[in-house]
Amino acid sequence: FMSVCYALVGLVLLYRFVPIAVIVAIAGGSNLLFYGSVDTVNSHAVSFFAVCVFLSLLRSSKRNWVTIGASLGLIALIRTQDLIYVFLLRPGLAASQGRALRKFAFGFLIIFLPQLFAWFMTTGNVISPYLTGNEGFNFLHPHILEVLFSLQNGLFLWTPIVLLGIFGLKDKLMLAVFFLQLYLVSSWSSWNQGASYSGRMFVSLLPLIAIGLSHLFSTLRRIKLQGLSLYLAVIFPLTLINTIMIISFLLKLP
């Protein structure tokens, strides 16, 4: 129940910086529909919410670096791999004085230190158990094409709306976050992400995809594709494809 609520609140937060058409597209055309309504026992809807909070605070006209740090700490608590969002902080922290960095670090550590303590109490060190067990990374042999186009759960193949969002994404740091995440997941020993609908480890990147879709839809409006035409030509087909794929996944169809 809370996963459904977190997904919905995340979509509401997205409305602060993307139009309603993008919200509808992400809600219906991405794998958030699956992890925010069907497979709600996983953490992905919560990750989506946490990143929406982080971006909302980061894009605010009055930045509070303590709360921004705390929101990144929350992101890291849920899925440590999403610490990669720290790259988006570079312009703001670079333009601020060192005091902003100290505030950010304070907010982050307040939230994330309990996780380090928990790891130490359960494993004897402050490294994630994912990195001390039988799993790990092979950065020299990433499975990038398989992660994107695998018939089993390829991100672009199963949820093409993500590919459209990448085409529309103009911010270089946001693009860097996506491709670094792709490289990280592709290098992981469990790069196929288990019983995953589409690329489940990329649900936390959907807020960035939403920003890319916003730019793409703005371009489409300039060629007179807007309003009902946009829904009929782009959003409805993508939602229909996603729904069919979800049903296929649940029924285990070939």
Buried (B, 14 or more C-beta within 10 A) or exposed (E): EEBEBBBBBBBEBBEEBBBEBBBBBBBBBBBBBBBBBEBBEBBBBBBBBBBBBBBBBBEEEEBBBBBBBBBBBBBBBBBBBBBBBBEBBEEBBEEBEEEBBEBBEEBBBEBBEEBBEEBEEEEEEEEBEBEEEEEEBEEEEBBBEBBBEBEEBBBBBBBBBBBBBBEBBEBEBBBBBBEEBBBBBBBBEEBBBEEBBBBBBBBBBBBBBBBBBBBBBEEBBEEEBBEEEBBEEBBBEBBEBBBEBBEEBEEEEE
